[in-house]
Amino acid sequence: MPFKVRYRSVERSFFDRSRAFRESARFGVLSSSFERSLSSAFRMLAFSNPLFRRSRGPATVFAQTAMLLIAGLSLTCQTGLISQTFAQPPGSEGSANETESAAPSNESAPSSANGVDGGRVKDDPELIAKTMSEMPEDIRKDAEEIYAEFRSTHEELLESMLKLREIHIRFNNDVDRSREATKAFRAQQHKTWDLMQKQMEISVKVFRLLPSPEAASYMVTMVQHHFDNDIYDATTFEAAARLIDIGQNYRYLFLTAARAGISNGNFETARKVYESLQPDELEKVDMANKHFLDLLEEQYKEEMDRMEKIDRDALPQVLFKTTRGDVLIELYSGEAPSTVANFINLVEDGFYDGMDFSQVVPNMLALSGDPTGDGRGNSGKFLMDEHDNENSHHALRGSVVMAKIPMGEGRFIENSASSQFAIFFLPVTSASSNQTVFGRVIEGMDRVSAMRRKDPSKTDEKKIQLPPDAIISAEVVRQGPELPEPEYVDVEAELRKAEEAGLIKRKTPAK
């Protein structure tokens, strides 16, 4: 686990620097007494539980492992720790039945002490009650309601996870391998995922008002999972920033706060995070983010201004039903009419139904629309570029961009977009000057981010290759304004132009 080793090597430097960073970057919404009580309670959790302190994995039943929704489920639920093995979801259409396992940890659960019961940190009821009693009545009512929802959603999540585990065990034990069982697993998987995300949002709300180590524990686990799976929404940003505020020094918290800050317009915090880190503590994507931070901020503001002027109620929408759940895409028919018209035509023709996400690259993108799966597939028609159109869009997190034939060094063959499209996990400053941004994900971006990684540049023959996630079906759910006919080009002519300009060199077929 190179990441774990690398993290542990910089843990002390984070601890030494975190006080100054927190003073400059804190949200400032906590009273000093509230922050002291919460910080004390949460540090008690971190330093009384060796698994929580040393491992990037979850250490509590309450936190649960989000990884079960990435690779299937097989949990040994105990009073204390969760033992984990990762297995392929049962009965996935077109998938093999291989499983990928990881041995459970040999470390035993810590003994009950200091508010930690068998590995699960618990809230102090007296402290919660005392904090509520000191609140103004209207705020106390909000706190009581959100804390009650926190507890009830926790129970609902546990029940959903156990149901998911039951279906998985019945499949593995050959009790029920029917198509209905496969559908039931997929539906339960999606339900559990939604509950996990809901509990994340509730935990942040609880954390704003109450000294709850249970909420903090869940946030730590989910921020880690979101970091591992490129989920950088506003809730993730707030969770990471607040955990840093109370003194948590995990490396992924800092990087998540910066990336989610950039993705959601919180550039001041992103700057402070990157300035607090040494160059060798940054990953490649963070080095690029730091270098282009001013341009990223400029493009974000331009895009927000542009979106305010658009009548979004009139924009076409396409719904992808994927193996991870529903993804709703909004299309920019005014700024990229030819591209949008071509995309809608392909959707209505069923072109994308059953299409794999053939490339899902960490910190970058998820790509689909390639019927061959090797990066060379297309629809047989090629589009005129529209990235130079007036008011063309920038590529932010969730932007949908037409893929083109690459020439290397970040360059592309002009007018070579066809059917392949990419959904970006993070903003990319150079994309809008080379490729047509023709839409964005407005619902289900967490599901896109959670898709199984498929990076063609990295192969491991010893690792079991699980099937990629896919588009089950695509449907135009809102037509929008009438569009012109797509403007197609002769891609062979474009290739000849590039060759004559010395930009590419094509192979001559052997006689």
N, C-alpha and C positions, 0 to 999 in steps of 0.2 A: 504493500500500500504506500507508494511514494508520496501521495498527498499527505497522509497522516504523519509520516516521518518529517516531511517538510514543514507541516504545521507545528509539530512539537518543537522543531528547531528554532522557530521564531516566536514561540509562545511567551517567553520572558520579555522580549523586546516590546511586544504588544502591551504586556502588563505595565512596563515602565512608562510607556508613552500614553496610555489610555486616559489618565487623569487630565492631562492638558487638553487632549482632544475632546473629552466629554465636556469640559468647561466651555469650549468654543462652539461645540456642535449640538449641545443638548436642546431638547424641545422647550424646556423651561416651563412645563405644565405641572410638574410635581412640586409639592411643598417640600421643604428640606426635611421635615420630620417624616413625611410619607416616604420620601426617597430613602431615608436612612433605614426605616423599618423594612421596606421591600428589598433594598440592597442586602441588608443583613440576612433576611430570610432566604434570599436566592443564593447568596454566597454559601450559606449553610448547606444548601442542596449541592452546589458544585463541588465543595471540598469535603463533604461527608460521603460522597458516592464516587469511588474510584473509576467506575465505568463512565460516569457522566463527565468526569474531568479529563480522562485520557483518551476517550474514544469519540470518533465522529458519529457513532451510531447511537440510537436512542437507548435510554437506560430505564425507562419506566413503562408500566402497563398503560398509564394514562396517555403518554405521548403516542404510543403505538408506532409501528413502523410503516412509513408511507411507501417503502419499497415494495410491499406486497402488491401494490397496484401497478408496479412497473413490470414485475416478472411473475405474477401469479400470487399464490398464497399457500403457505404451510406453516402455521404457527403453533407452538406449544405454549398455550396460555397458562401461566402459573400465577400464584398469588403475588409473586415478585416480578422477576425478570421475564422477558419474552425471549425464547430461543427461536432462531430464525433459520429457515431454509427457503431458498428461492426456487420456484418452479414455474414452468410455462402454464399460462391459463389453459384450462381444459378445453379440448374440442374446438380450438380455433380453426376456422375454415382454412384449408390449404396449408395447415401447419403440421409439423412433425410432432411426435410425442416425447421428444427428448426433454430432460429436465436438467437444470443447473442448480447445484446445491452448494451451500456454504455451511461449514460446521458451526454449531452453536458455540458461544463463548464458554471457556472453561472457568472463567472467574465466577465466583459465587456472589449471590446478592448480598449487599451490605445488611448488617443487622439493623433492627429497628432502633433508631436513635435520632435525636435532633430533628424530629418531624419527618424522617424518612422511614417508610414501612416497607421492608422487603424490596427496596429499589424504587418505590413510588413515593415521591415527595407529596406531602399533604399540606393543604392550607390550614392556618391556625384560625379556628372559628371565632375565638375571642378577639383576635386582632381584626378579623373581618368585621365583626359586629361593632367593635369600638370605632373603627374607621367610619362605618356607616352612620353611627350615632353622632359623629362630629360634623356630618355633612348638612348643608341646607336641605330643607324638606324636598324640594323639587329634584335636586341632584341625588338625594338618598333614594328616592323612588326609582330613578333611572338605574342606579347601581343595583338595587334589589332585583329589578326586572332582568337586567343583563346577566347578573350572577345566577339567577334561577335558570335562565336559558342556557348558560354555560354548563350547569350541572345536568340539565335534561338532555342537552345535545351530546354530552359525554356518554350518557347511558345509551342513547340512540345509536351512537357510533360504535360502541362496544357490541351491541346487539347486531348491528349490520355486519361487522367484521366476523362475528361468530357464524352468522348465516353464510357469508362468503366462504369461510373455512369449511363449513359443513358440505357445501356443494362441491368444493374442491376435493375433499376427502372421499366423498361418494364416487367421484369420477376416477380418482387414482386407485380406489379399491375395486373398480369395475362394477360398482353397484348400479350406476346410472351414467352411461356414456351417450345418451340420446342427443339429438339435435336440440330438443327442448332444454336439456340440461346445459348445453352450451349457451343458449340464449339466456337462460336464467342466470348463469354465471356472469355473462357480460352485463346484464341489467343490474345485478347486485354489485358488480365491480364499479359501475358508473355511479350508483347510488352511494356507495361507500366513499368514493372519491369526492363527490359533492358534499357529503357530510364532513369530511376532513377539511375541505376548504371553508365550509361554513364555520366550523369550530375555530379555525385559524382567525377568521374575522371577529368572532365573538371573543376569543382570547385577547386580542388587541384592545377591544372595547373594555373588557374587564381590567386589563392592565393599566388603562388610563385612569381608572377610578379606585382600584383596590390593590392592596399588597398581597397578590395571589401567586405564590410559587408554582402552583399547578398550571396556571395560565402561562407563566413564564417558561415552565418546562415544555409545554406544548409548543410555544412559539419557537424555542431553541431548536426543537426537533424539526418543525416544519420549515423554518428558515434554512436549515441545513439541506433539507430535501429540495426546497425551491432553488437553492444555489446549485445543487447537483443537477437539476433538471431545467435550468434557465427560465424559471418562473419569477419574473421581476415586476410584479404589479405594485400598486400603491400600498396595499396592506403589508406586503413583504418588506417594502421600504420602511414603513413605520415600525414594524416589529423589530427589524435589525437595528434601526437607530435607537429605539428605546432600550433594547438589551445592551447596547454599547453604553448608553447613558448610565446604567446601573453597574457598570464595571465588568461586563462580560467581554472576554478578550479572544474569543475564537476568531481565527483568521477569516473564516467564511462570512462572519457577521460584517466585518469591515468591507470585504469585497462585494457582498450582497448589497450593503447600504449604498455603495458607490454606483454599482450597475443599475440598481432599481431607482436610484436618484436620477441618473441620466435618462432612464426610460420614462420617468414620470415628471420631469421638469424640475427636480430638486438639485440644481447644479451647484448651489452654494455648499450643500452638505457633501456632494460628490467631490468637490475640490478639497474640502477639509480632510476627507478620508484619504484621498490620494496623496495629499501633502504630508499626512502623518505616517505614510508607509515608505519604506526603503525600496529602491528599484528591484532588488532581488526578492521582494515579497509580493510583487505583482505578477500576474499571468500575462500572456501575450495580449489578450483582449483588453486588459486593464492598461497596459502600456499604450496601446492604440487610443483607448478612451482618454487617457490623461493627455496625450499629445494633441489630440483633436478636440479637446474639451470646449474651447471657445467656438469652434465651428459647429460642434454638436448642439451647443446652446442656441446659436444663431439659427440653425435649421429647425430646431424644435419650436422656437418662437414663430418663425415664418410659417411652419405647418399649422400651428394652433390658430394663427391669424387667418390662414387660408380656410381652415375648417369652419371657422365662425361665419364666414361669408357664404357657405354652401347650404342649400336647403337639403338637409340630410333625409328628410321625409320623402324626398322624391328620388333618392338614389336606389338603383337596383340592388337586390340582395340575393346571395346564393347560400344555401344550406348544405354543408357536407355532413353526412352521417359517416363517422369514421369508427375504426375499431377502438378508439379512445373515447368516443362520445361525439356530441354535436358541435360543429364549428360554423358560426355564422359570419359571412364575409359581406362587407359593404363595398360597392364598386364605384369608381370615380368616372362616371359616364361623361361628365362635362370636360374633363381634362385629358382623358384617354379614350375617346369614343370608339376608335377602331379596335383597340385592344379589348375593351369591354365587350363590344359586339362579338368579336371572335370567341372570347371566353364563354359568353352566354350561349353561342351556337354550339360549342363543344359540350357544354353542360346539358343542353336540351337534346343533343344527339346521343347522350349516354356515354360519351368518350371517357369521362373520368370515373365511371362506375367500376369498382373493383381495382382501381389503379393504386399501386403501392406508393408509399412515401419512400422512394428509393434511396434518398440521402437525407439523413438527419444528423447534422454535424454540431457538436457542442459549441455553445457561445456564438453560433452563426445562424443556422437556418434549417428548415424542413422543406424538402423539395419533392414535388410530385409532377405528374403529367408526362412521364416517360414510359411509353408502352413496352420498350425493350428492357428497361431496368439497368442499362449499362451506360447511361448518360447521353446516348446518341439518338434516342427516339424522338419523334415529332409527329405532327398530324398530317404532314405532307404539304402544308401551306405555311408561308412565312410572312410576318407582319412588318409593316413600315414602323420604324421607331417613333415613339411619341414623347420621349423624355425631354425634347426641346420645345414642346408645346408651351404656350403661355400658361402660367400658374400650375405647371407640373409639380407633382408632389415629391417631398423628401421621404427617405426610407427610415422610419422609426420602428420601434418594437411593434410587431404585429402587422407591419406593412406587407402587402402582397405584390410581388415584383415578377415581371416576365424574365425567364432565364434565356440567355443567348449563347451562341457558340463561342467559347473562350479562345483567345489567342495566346494567353499567358501574360504574366506581369500586370494582371488586372484589366486587360483590354479584351474587347469582344468584337466579333464580326458584326458590322452594321446590318440592321434589318434582318437579323437571324432568329428572332423570337418566334416561337410556334405554339406549342402546347404546354411546355414545361413552365412551372411557376414555383417561386420560393416564398416562404413566409419567414420573416426575419425574427430572431429571438432578441436582438439588440439593434440599436440604430447603427446604420452604416453610412458614413458621410459621402463616400464616392459613388454609391449606387445610383442616385438620382441623376448623375451626369452621364451615365452609361446605359442605364436600363429603365424601362417604363414601370413606374409605380402606379398600379391601376386599382388598388383597393386596400382594405385593411380588415383584420379580424376584429369584430366588435363583441363577439361572445365566444367563449371556449378557447381562448388563447392558452390557458393553463393545460388544456388537453393536447394542443399542438406541442407545447413545450415538453410534455411528458412522453411523447412518442419514443419508441425504441430507437436508440442511436444506431445509425448506419453510415459509417464514414469510409468511403471506398479507398481513401488514402492510407487507411490503417487496417491491416488484416492480421488475424491471429488464428493460425490453422488449428491450434490446440483448443481454442475456445469453441463451444457449441454455438453455431450460428442460428439464432432464432429468427423466425420470419418477420419481415418488416410490418409496421402498421400500415393500414390502407384506408382508402375512401370506399366505403360500402356503397354509397349512392350520393349523387349530387342533384340538387333541385333548385331551380330559380323560384324563390318564394316571393319576390317582388320585382316586377318588370322594370319600373322606372320609365323615363322618357323614351320616345322612339329614337332608335339609333341608326346611323348610316351603315351601309355595307362595310365590312372590314376592308382595309386597304392592304392588299397583299403585294409581295415583290417576288422577283426571280432570284432565289437565294444563290443559284449557281453563278449568276452574274455578280452578285456581291462577293462571292468567294474568289472569282477571277480578279475583281478589282483589288481585293486585299492581297492576292498573290502578286499582281503587277506592281503594287506599291511596296512590295518586300516585307509585308507584315506577316505573311504565313508562307509556308512551303508545303505544297501538297504532294503526297506520294503518287508516283506514276504506277498504274497497275502493271504487273508482270505479264509479259506476252506468253 
